[in-house]
Amino acid sequence: MPKIIGFPKVRFNLFDWNTNQETYIILYYQYRKGERLKFSTGWKIKPSDWDGRKQRARQSKRFEDSVYLNSHLNK
């Protein structure tokens, strides 16, 4: 098991920003400078429904599951 130095960082990003189709939300876990793990959350979303700055789904009528999805990403 690698030694954790500092505070681990967790980020969410999309697998493919250059599509109009749904794409997977990827979790990046940085546990040491320059070393990270990448996991698929299993959730899919269109890039137009994703807020890259907040790393969460945008709340809109187009994507009604945004509150549910964001609550799972916060766990």
C-alpha positions, 0 to 999 in steps of 0.5 A: 500500500503506497504511503499517503502524503498530504490530503488526498484529492478527489475529482470528477470529470467526463470521459469524453467532452467532445460528444453529444451522446452520454459519456461516463463520469470518471472519478480521479483519486490523487493520493500522492503528487503525480500518482492517481487512480481512475475509476468509472462511477458507472453513471453516464451524462451528456456534456451539456448537463455537466458543470465542469467547474463544480464537478457535478450535474447541472440542475435542469428540466432536461436532466431530472436525475441531477439531484439524485446523481449529485447526492451519490457523487457527494457520498 
